[in-house]
Amino acid sequence: MLPIDSYREVFTAFLQDKIQTKEPESLYGPITYILKLGGKRLRPVLTLMSAEIFGANHKEALNAALAVEVFHNFSLVHDDIMDDAPLRRGEQTVHEKWNLNTGILSGDAMLIQAYQLFENYKNETFRGLAQIFSKTALEVCEGQQYDVDFEERNDVTEAEYLKMIEYKTAVLVGAAMKMGALVANASETDAQKIYDFGRLLGIAFQLQDDYLDAFGDPETFGKQVGGDIIENKKTYLYLKAIENATKVDKAQLIAMFSSKNGLSNESKIELTKDIFVKTGASELTKNAIKEYTQKALDLLKTLSVSADKKEILVDFGESLMYRTV
């Protein structure tokens, strides 16, 4: 097994080699742009790690890892359009740098490119990768639709929200790990366990992302801090604040998250964050992050791999829980 940073370096070098701008440049240029912006490369790193955990050489999983990363970035391009987001990883989003139509079409091309990468595997592996990928891609779309629907609702429950982030974010983390296991020909039982490990870790990851969106450092977070608040997203922070707020604070929060509230974005963000802290929602969110991380780590105890390999996954999971970017 390699250090986590080494997997990231290997993958980044592979991506730089494989992703080239070709004609028409107006289609492929934005794809090169978004893929080379950087990011945590969490999902492809997990694919490479998972392959080695189950006995394969990580290089065998590079095409699967790239498929995961291309699909993830495709979803970000389209999410940014839907959210009208100005920044991604501290730089202009694709639709801002080019235009709306380019963002839609280049994103569509990325989805096709992701599927093409599975053609590098033999039939049985190809079939397994395509099945988990198709299932996950559809769930991600469902999760995105739930997210959009929730912006117009004031009755979103905690259970509904957790299902939304599981589909929108967590299932792709689980799929990334399962794809590494499939490349390594792991048993069906272990492939499912590593999927569930990734899925639970993905829920914790998204809860941490929600927290950082409100309370992160704009210099390190890479996205617009307070973006979820501006977009009236009913995050875990919001739901816990509503659950624990006084009548006055609850009414104010609901009013601020209506489509016409008369506040500047800056005022809305600051007032909302004050309520998140006052109601204990910020601490409850941090507790939930720890809870889901621990559920993921507990799953590792039943995995059929050596203790040192389990320890690598434990370290990785804990590092995500305390991240600031």
Wavefront OBJ file of the C-alpha trace (Angstrom):
o trace
v 0.000 0.000 0.000
v 1.125 3.524 -0.786
v 0.661 6.643 1.338
v -2.601 8.425 0.487
v -0.785 11.386 -1.052
v 1.076 8.991 -3.350
v -2.202 7.581 -4.715
v -3.316 11.146 -5.374
v -0.071 11.910 -7.205
v -0.288 8.742 -9.307
v -3.877 9.495 -10.236
v -3.198 13.161 -11.033
v -0.348 12.182 -13.360
v -2.634 9.661 -15.093
v -5.364 12.265 -15.469
v -2.958 14.856 -16.884
v -1.796 12.318 -19.456
v -5.240 11.106 -20.467
v -7.248 14.323 -20.526
v -6.274 16.306 -23.590
v -8.124 19.104 -25.343
v -9.127 18.169 -28.875
v -11.441 19.589 -31.510
v -13.876 21.140 -31.152
v -11.977 23.045 -28.482
v -15.161 24.794 -27.382
v -16.497 21.378 -26.268
v -13.358 19.784 -24.833
v -11.639 22.885 -23.455
v -14.105 23.252 -20.570
v -13.674 19.541 -19.747
v -9.911 19.930 -19.504
v -10.418 23.082 -17.448
v -12.665 21.562 -14.787
v -10.694 18.312 -14.507
v -7.391 20.135 -14.067
v -8.683 22.603 -11.478
v -7.600 20.208 -8.773
v -9.795 19.274 -5.864
v -9.369 16.619 -3.217
v -9.519 13.690 -5.698
v -11.216 11.791 -2.867
v -13.174 9.347 -4.993
v -10.430 8.191 -7.374
v -8.004 7.830 -4.482
v -10.521 5.551 -2.780
v -10.847 3.468 -5.952
v -7.070 2.947 -6.121
v -6.820 2.215 -2.405
v -9.689 -0.242 -2.522
v -8.103 -2.161 -5.406
v -4.865 -2.589 -3.470
v -6.644 -3.441 -0.234
v -8.115 -6.456 -2.037
v -4.828 -7.510 -3.604
v -4.642 -5.813 -7.013
v -2.046 -3.358 -8.242
v -3.518 0.125 -7.996
v -2.527 0.801 -11.620
v -5.144 -1.729 -12.730
v -7.825 0.541 -11.287
v -6.681 3.819 -12.861
v -9.273 3.787 -15.649
v -12.075 3.043 -13.173
v -10.776 5.811 -10.907
v -10.726 8.261 -13.802
v -14.298 7.304 -14.714
v -15.377 8.147 -11.176
v -13.583 11.497 -11.257
v -14.916 12.443 -14.696
v -18.466 11.588 -13.625
v -18.077 13.507 -10.357
v -16.900 16.602 -12.218
v -19.702 16.222 -14.773
v -22.171 16.375 -11.900
v -20.417 19.466 -10.494
v -20.607 21.297 -13.829
v -24.351 20.721 -13.987
v -24.885 21.375 -10.255
v -23.112 24.724 -10.605
v -25.442 25.653 -13.454
v -28.505 24.736 -11.397
v -27.187 26.646 -8.371
v -25.897 29.574 -10.470
v -22.632 29.178 -8.538
v -19.829 31.605 -9.456
v -16.906 29.645 -8.018
v -15.631 26.074 -8.019
v -12.350 25.305 -6.240
v -11.658 29.014 -6.027
v -11.964 29.551 -9.788
v -14.779 30.475 -12.169
v -17.340 27.760 -12.788
v -17.563 26.437 -16.352
v -20.818 28.216 -17.204
v -19.419 31.499 -15.872
v -16.132 31.205 -17.766
v -17.825 30.105 -21.008
v -21.621 30.120 -21.108
v -24.662 28.106 -20.086
v -24.959 26.044 -23.261
v -21.286 25.109 -23.172
v -21.631 23.968 -19.573
v -24.565 21.714 -20.463
v -22.979 20.188 -23.567
v -19.486 19.722 -22.124
v -21.043 18.115 -19.072
v -22.965 15.688 -21.275
v -19.747 14.767 -23.078
v -18.055 14.049 -19.733
v -20.741 11.541 -18.809
v -20.116 9.672 -22.067
v -16.347 9.791 -21.539
v -16.774 8.242 -18.105
v -18.567 5.216 -19.555
v -15.970 4.846 -22.318
v -13.252 4.265 -19.726
v -14.841 0.947 -18.703
v -14.033 -0.397 -22.161
v -10.477 -0.934 -20.887
v -11.662 -3.892 -18.768
v -12.561 -7.461 -19.690
v -16.183 -8.513 -20.012
v -16.991 -9.645 -16.464
v -15.262 -6.674 -14.824
v -16.748 -4.308 -17.417
v -20.228 -5.586 -16.630
v -19.796 -5.212 -12.880
v -18.368 -1.700 -13.201
v -21.108 -0.589 -15.593
v -23.851 -1.959 -13.341
v -22.724 -0.182 -10.165
v -21.922 2.958 -12.150
v -25.352 3.135 -13.849
v -27.158 2.517 -10.569
v -25.104 5.191 -8.851
v -25.442 7.734 -11.653
v -29.226 7.497 -11.507
v -29.215 7.813 -7.703
v -27.047 10.923 -7.962
v -29.649 12.455 -10.296
v -32.412 11.526 -7.840
v -30.449 13.118 -5.021
v -29.959 16.299 -7.012
v -33.696 16.483 -7.718
v -34.497 16.028 -4.027
v -32.041 18.850 -3.288
v -33.798 21.158 -5.764
v -37.256 20.214 -4.457
v -36.240 20.905 -0.860
v -35.401 24.534 -1.667
v -39.122 25.238 -2.103
v -40.295 23.287 0.956
v -40.474 24.241 4.625
v -41.353 20.752 5.856
v -38.201 18.793 4.975
v -37.476 16.152 7.610
v -34.088 15.011 8.861
v -34.685 11.558 7.358
v -35.483 13.084 3.964
v -32.369 15.219 4.087
v -30.122 12.279 4.990
v -31.593 10.271 2.103
v -30.908 13.195 -0.240
v -27.232 13.487 0.691
v -26.853 9.705 0.595
v -28.002 9.708 -3.031
v -26.431 12.966 -4.143
v -23.004 12.416 -2.575
v -22.512 9.273 -0.512
v -23.429 6.590 -3.047
v -20.673 7.778 -5.393
v -18.102 7.450 -2.613
v -19.359 3.927 -1.953
v -19.333 3.122 -5.664
v -15.759 4.402 -5.998
v -14.639 1.900 -3.376
v -16.703 -0.958 -4.768
v -15.278 -0.364 -8.228
v -11.766 -0.811 -6.848
v -12.912 -4.038 -5.220
v -14.413 -5.261 -8.509
v -11.170 -4.578 -10.381
v -9.401 -6.669 -7.724
v -11.987 -9.494 -7.998
v -12.926 -9.209 -4.330
v -15.712 -11.404 -2.982
v -19.278 -10.137 -3.333
v -19.516 -9.860 0.457
v -16.386 -7.755 0.800
v -17.311 -5.619 -2.213
v -20.633 -4.789 -0.539
v -18.979 -4.061 2.809
v -16.474 -1.679 1.262
v -19.367 -0.022 -0.586
v -21.226 0.490 2.696
v -18.050 1.806 4.330
v -17.719 4.382 1.566
v -21.415 5.255 1.650
v -21.355 5.984 5.389
v -18.130 7.920 5.021
v -19.778 9.859 2.187
v -22.650 10.919 4.446
v -20.142 12.166 7.017
v -18.230 13.909 4.228
v -21.334 15.770 3.021
v -22.324 16.794 6.547
v -18.817 18.183 6.942
v -19.210 19.992 3.617
v -22.471 21.515 4.876
v -20.719 22.659 8.035
v -17.785 24.148 6.130
v -20.146 25.916 3.731
v -21.357 27.978 6.686
v -18.326 28.051 8.965
v -15.355 27.296 6.702
v -12.476 29.609 5.860
v -13.086 31.159 2.411
v -9.333 31.056 1.787
v -9.200 27.260 2.065
v -12.747 26.082 1.354
v -12.556 26.860 -2.376
v -16.254 27.632 -2.766
v -18.426 30.582 -1.841
v -18.901 30.398 1.938
v -22.596 30.707 2.725
v -23.648 29.451 -0.692
v -26.107 26.952 0.792
v -27.695 29.719 2.853
v -28.047 31.982 -0.184
v -29.666 29.119 -2.111
v -32.119 28.358 0.752
v -30.817 24.806 1.081
v -32.367 22.878 3.945
v -29.110 21.437 5.244
v -28.618 19.442 8.432
v -27.600 22.710 10.120
v -30.861 24.339 9.087
v -33.034 21.406 10.132
v -31.385 21.155 13.555
v -31.723 24.909 14.033
v -35.451 24.746 13.210
v -35.845 21.809 15.590
v -34.201 23.611 18.515
v -34.957 27.287 17.874
v -37.204 29.555 19.914
v -40.421 30.649 18.223
v -38.848 33.986 17.350
v -35.663 32.482 15.871
v -37.618 29.795 14.039
v -39.896 32.379 12.445
v -36.907 34.513 11.458
v -35.079 31.555 9.942
v -38.103 30.459 7.916
v -38.621 34.032 6.721
v -34.973 34.384 5.696
v -35.168 31.155 3.699
v -38.218 32.351 1.764
v -37.655 33.472 -1.812
v -38.222 37.165 -1.008
v -36.799 38.209 2.324
v -35.418 41.698 1.604
v -31.988 40.917 3.031
v -28.611 41.220 1.353
v -26.733 37.947 1.006
v -24.162 39.078 3.563
v -26.807 39.894 6.185
v -28.684 36.673 5.530
v -25.521 34.602 5.960
v -24.477 36.281 9.211
v -27.947 36.185 10.795
v -28.396 32.532 9.823
v -24.997 31.533 11.211
v -25.834 33.269 14.492
v -28.988 31.156 14.798
v -27.047 27.990 13.876
v -24.700 28.654 16.793
v -27.357 29.830 19.252
v -29.566 26.769 18.708
v -26.673 24.316 19.002
v -27.137 23.236 15.378
v -23.439 23.723 14.631
v -22.403 21.367 17.463
v -25.105 18.827 16.597
v -23.831 18.754 13.026
v -20.265 18.107 14.193
v -21.581 15.285 16.387
v -23.403 13.743 13.408
v -20.183 13.861 11.379
v -18.422 11.883 14.102
v -21.325 9.437 14.382
v -21.390 8.516 10.686
v -17.611 8.327 10.543
v -17.652 5.896 13.448
v -20.340 3.768 11.793
v -18.093 3.519 8.742
v -15.061 2.593 10.827
v -17.025 -0.066 12.721
v -17.803 -1.797 9.417
v -14.107 -2.328 8.788
v -13.909 -4.799 11.665
v -15.743 -7.410 9.578
v -13.749 -6.875 6.373
v -11.620 -9.821 5.193
v -8.337 -7.934 4.925
v -5.275 -7.534 7.149
v -5.211 -5.233 10.172
v -2.634 -2.901 8.613
v -4.891 -2.334 5.589
v -7.842 -1.618 7.856
v -5.700 0.910 9.725
v -5.031 2.810 6.493
v -8.774 3.156 5.952
v -9.267 4.211 9.573
v -6.668 6.967 9.180
v -8.298 8.109 5.960
v -11.764 8.250 7.491
v -10.566 10.217 10.500
v -8.697 12.674 8.295
v -11.915 13.453 6.432
v -13.750 14.100 9.684
v -11.315 16.863 10.636
v -10.751 18.399 7.195
v -11.047 22.143 6.574
v -11.227 22.088 2.754
l 1 2 3 4 5 6 7 8 9 10 11 12 13 14 15 16 17 18 19 20 21 22 23 24 25 26 27 28 29 30 31 32 33 34 35 36 37 38 39 40 41 42 43 44 45 46 47 48 49 50 51 52 53 54 55 56 57 58 59 60 61 62 63 64 65 66 67 68 69 70 71 72 73 74 75 76 77 78 79 80 81 82 83 84 85 86 87 88 89 90 91 92 93 94 95 96 97 98 99 100 101 102 103 104 105 106 107 108 109 110 111 112 113 114 115 116 117 118 119 120 121 122 123 124 125 126 127 128 129 130 131 132 133 134 135 136 137 138 139 140 141 142 143 144 145 146 147 148 149 150 151 152 153 154 155 156 157 158 159 160 161 162 163 164 165 166 167 168 169 170 171 172 173 174 175 176 177 178 179 180 181 182 183 184 185 186 187 188 189 190 191 192 193 194 195 196 197 198 199 200 201 202 203 204 205 206 207 208 209 210 211 212 213 214 215 216 217 218 219 220 221 222 223 224 225 226 227 228 229 230 231 232 233 234 235 236 237 238 239 240 241 242 243 244 245 246 247 248 249 250 251 252 253 254 255 256 257 258 259 260 261 262 263 264 265 266 267 268 269 270 271 272 273 274 275 276 277 278 279 280 281 282 283 284 285 286 287 288 289 290 291 292 293 294 295 296 297 298 299 300 301 302 303 304 305 306 307 308 309 310 311 312 313 314 315 316 317 318 319 320 321 322 323 324 325
